[in-house]
């Protein structure tokens, strides 16, 4: 909050000082004293803005598209300091929009978005979505929620609150200001699927009391909330069911299979596989995912959409690829199977192709190489 206040105070300094001047004049009536006080405040604001480490007036930013007010959108991204959110921020900032990032930094990291801090089109809101927030925007990308099992199982109650209270707060905001809200849902709504590949019409196979339920059922109730607000309050909603994603800015210790394998291979440790390794996953590079999210937001399609790469790999295949790419001497170690671990995952992306004209462009091996070169 201090960062936002200082940013606003600097870029709207004249209004800020004028309001202060009027207030003090009414209170004291001493013009000279008020003038001296305002000059001191002006000096302090300039010094604070220049000397504070998170804002640098001489900072050089990446070029952004110039837009007039009619085409420039005000966009809120919850969880915008996270892995996926920060890549979404980059694309939308470069496209010339005004971006508000809301994050409580439970799993998000400031270094992911630090290169935009201080830009006049960017504001960082250190806030938890489980608490209400008032803001005027045109679009809301609701990405806030821990996505790796390690993080969402660490505090399952917090995970449930983020998916329920957090989603309700964002839907309530969207209703009040008539914004479009995109929910970052998950392929976990399908649970351990019986249908393969998974279509959006599949209702899923989820254990409601298992260790993954806080996230799986949390995303399912998030979707239910979206469609309840859509049918009852006419809120404009979009729902993206995101399959396994990877890329730069993944935290090396977040517990997800791609980051785990890369970190273990680079260290020369065993690549640990839970179960026999025959379970399958479909992995998409983060740049493809971001393209899909933006295409969905700006479409007129309001039903759920799978966003994922339909290329399917066993976990053993993925481990072998990463060992080869990193030229590691690591071997594979098999550990006991994790409870409720889905055995097969592969999206049917017919809806995304048909209504969004979207499909993945990055091959998994190319994406893995880019991730290793950038992140590790």
C-alpha positions, 0 to 999 in steps of 0.5 A: 500500500505504501508503494501505491500511495507514494506512486500516486502522490508523485504522479499526481503531486499537484492535486495532492498538494492542492488538496492539502493546501485547501484543508490546512488553510481552512483549519489554520488560516495562516497562509505563510505557514501552510506555504512553508509546510507544502514546500517541505512536503514537496521536497520530501516527496521528490527525495522519497520518490528518487531514493526509494529502492523500488522506484527509480526515476531514471529507470529505463523500461521496455517500449510500450505501445502508445494508445489513446484513452478509447483503446487503452484498457484498465486491467486488474490481474490478481496473482500478477506477481506469480509465474503465469501472472507476471508473463501476462503483465508483460504482454499487456503492458507492452500492448499499452494498457494500464495494469494493476497487479494485486498480490499477497506474495504468498507464492508470487515474487516481486522480482517477477514484476520489478522491471515495471515498478515505477512505470506510469501505466503500472501499479502494484497493490499488496493486497489479499483477494480474500479481503474486498477491494474497490477499483475502477477497471475494465477487465479482471484476470483472476489468477490468484491461488497457489497452483502447485500441490506443495503450496496449496496443500500447505494451507488448505483452508487458505486455498479454499478461502482464496477460491471462494471468498477471493472469487466472490470479491472479484465477481462482486467488483466486476458486478459493481463496475461492469467489468469482464472477469476471467477466472483462471480455473484448472484441469484439476476440475476433472480430477482423475478423469475417466474420459480421455482426452478431457472435453469441457463437457466432462463433469470430472472425477474428484475426491471431495475429501482427499489431499488435493480437494482444497484445490480441485473442489476450490476451482470447481466452486469458483466456476460455480460462483462465476456462472451464478453471478453470470445468470443472476447478476449478468456479470460478463465472465470467462473461464479458462481451464488451464492444463500443466504449464511451465516456463521462465519464472517458475520457482525451482522449489515449487513442487511442480514436476517440470521445475523439480526435474530440472532442479534435480537434473542440474544438481546431479540428483535422482529425478524422483517419480511418484508411482511407476511413471506411466501416468501422463501429462500434457505440458504447455509453454507459458507464452502459449497460455498467455496468448490463450488467456488474452484471446479468451478475455477478448472473445464473446465466449462465456463457457469454459475453455481448455487451454493446454497442449494436447501432446501427451507424455508419460512422466518417465518420458519427461524425466528422460527429456530433461536429463538429455537437455541438461546433459545430466548424469542423474538417474530416475528414482521411483517412490511410492505413488501419491494419493489421488494423483491423476493417471491421465491428462490431456486436453481436447482443445477443439473449443479453443481452436473453434472459438478463439482461433488458438492452439499451442505454438511451442514444442515441449522440448523447445520450451524446456530448453528456453526454461532451463536457459532462462530460469536455472 
